[in-house]
Amino acid sequence: MKRKLLIVIVVLASFYGCNNTDNDNYLLIKGASLINPGQSNELSLVTENSYILIKNGIIEQYGALTENVDFPRKTSVIEASGKYVMPGLIDGFAVQNNQDYANAYLYMGVTSIIGVGGGRRGDFFREAHPQPDIYMLESVGDDMKSTEEHLSDLQKLYEQEFKVALLKYALKPDQVKAVKARAKDLGMACIGELGHTTYKEGIDIGVEAFVHTTRYSLDVAPEDMAMAVAREPFSDDMDSPKWKYYQHLFSLEEGDEALVKHARILGTSDSYLMPTLSLLFLDLPEHQNPWNFPIASILDETDINNPADKQSGNHVYDSLTQANYTAMAIKEYMIEKTYYSNGAKYLAGSATDVWGTMPGISLHTELQSLQKIGLSNSEALATATSNFNKAFGWKIGKIEKDFVGNILILNENPLDDLDNLLDIYRLVLKGEVVDRDSLLKSKD
């Protein structure tokens, strides 16, 4: 009898040990209105009096809170009645130079970034703690090479755990097709900044997204001008192919035949656009001074490429340079309005920290800019949340089972006003509550 009892005890102990949740970390957010941003106000899904259960950083359950919903015994609870919960924000093109940059992203509600580094942006700092989720990007196709060499470059990036390949100017259409196919096999996303391949060709190949208004508008230029930019895409010389092309863009009028034709191609495609309008935000006639945001107090202006003057919030340019950048900024809005009105879909990327863009802060100016070209509040929110899931298949940007538990709890409804994104009650990063006040203290 004693032996039988011992066997029963051992079996029961084994059973309960396998189902023991003592080592699991649970966070419950309850009572808030839950928002999953959609492509229009009608498609935003709002659940009142909701709950979100996060287990070990991943969303386990969510939905309407009822008496029939049970939760594990050891669960931390955030009472959020009267608040609004939504996915954390995603910046699709940004550098992180140091811990203060990481703090700035988080303080402003940015919980994921597609990380870029090098050149004017400086080295990417991956060892910050805390920091947003990082999906690193690196380019393929900066120089003319054989297809096999480009594929070898892509393989090396994969082995270094890069998640995104930026397809660059030197790639010809057959090479874009080959790199895109290999990237798909490796589970890597692709963003195009093309030159020797047209954007129409990139769309037909299936490139998921394109970056920078001035770059993915290259198909609007005459072919010889576009090829000159492809051969020499970067120069600040006003006589360079880049600036001659920019001046061509300045000359475009609303309804331009080539622009509308390109807009229809972009708008009917499955590819997403990442305009990075924040690059020229400081060159608009009226703009906010980014240094007035509280988190800016921890940022060192010497870390930022071409920072705004702290007092005026403006760039320090000579009058001719400023006139050119302002003309380009205004024209970009007209161009993007044309693309949007023809059905283009968007991703939010700040391009931090070039031309005075700043971590966290400039994603909010990007959302403002997207709103100015016609996006509804719901659509603008989707550009920094759910659209990344749609574009790349990553399990971020939505409140859904098995998605990363990055959550903003807001005091006011962001569907009513995008400024409500700044009124953060709690910030949750992978199921852990982040002390936002501590982020205001510089670590460098």
Sequence and secondary structure as in RCSB ss.txt:
>XXXX:A:sequence
MKRKLLIVIVVLASFYGCNNTDNDNYLLIKGASLINPGQSNELSLVTENSYILIKNGIIEQYGALTENVDFPRKT
SVIEASGKYVMPGLIDGFAVQNNQDYANAYLYMGVTSIIGVGGGRRGDFFREAHPQPDIYMLESVGDDMKSTEEH
LSDLQKLYEQEFKVALLKYALKPDQVKAVKARAKDLGMACIGELGHTTYKEGIDIGVEAFVHTTRYSLDVAPEDM
AMAVAREPFSDDMDSPKWKYYQHLFSLEEGDEALVKHARILGTSDSYLMPTLSLLFLDLPEHQNPWNFPIASILD
ETDINNPADKQSGNHVYDSLTQANYTAMAIKEYMIEKTYYSNGAKYLAGSATDVWGTMPGISLHTELQSLQKIGL
SNSEALATATSNFNKAFGWKIGKIEKDFVGNILILNENPLDDLDNLLDIYRLVLKGEVVDRDSLLKSKD
>XXXX:A:secstr
 HHHHHHHHHHHHHHHHHT  TT  EEEEESSEEEE  SSGGG EEESSEEEEEETTEEEEEEE  TT    SSE
EEEE TT EEEE EEEEEE   SHHHHHHHHHTTEEEEEE  SGGG       SS  EEEEEEEE SS   HHHH
HHHHHHHHHTT  EEEE TT  HHHHHHHHHHHHHHT EEEE  SSS HHHHHHHT  EEE HHHHTGGGS HHH
HHHHHHS     TTSHHHHHHHHHHH  TT HHHHHHHHHHHTSS EEE  GGGGGGGSSS   GGGSGGGGG  
GGGSSS   TTT S    HHHHHHHHHHHHHHHHHHHHHHHTT EE     BTGGG  TTHHHHHHHHHHHHTT 
 HHHHHHHTTHHHHHHH  S SS  TTSB  EEEESS TTT GGGGG EEEEEETTEEE HHHHTS   
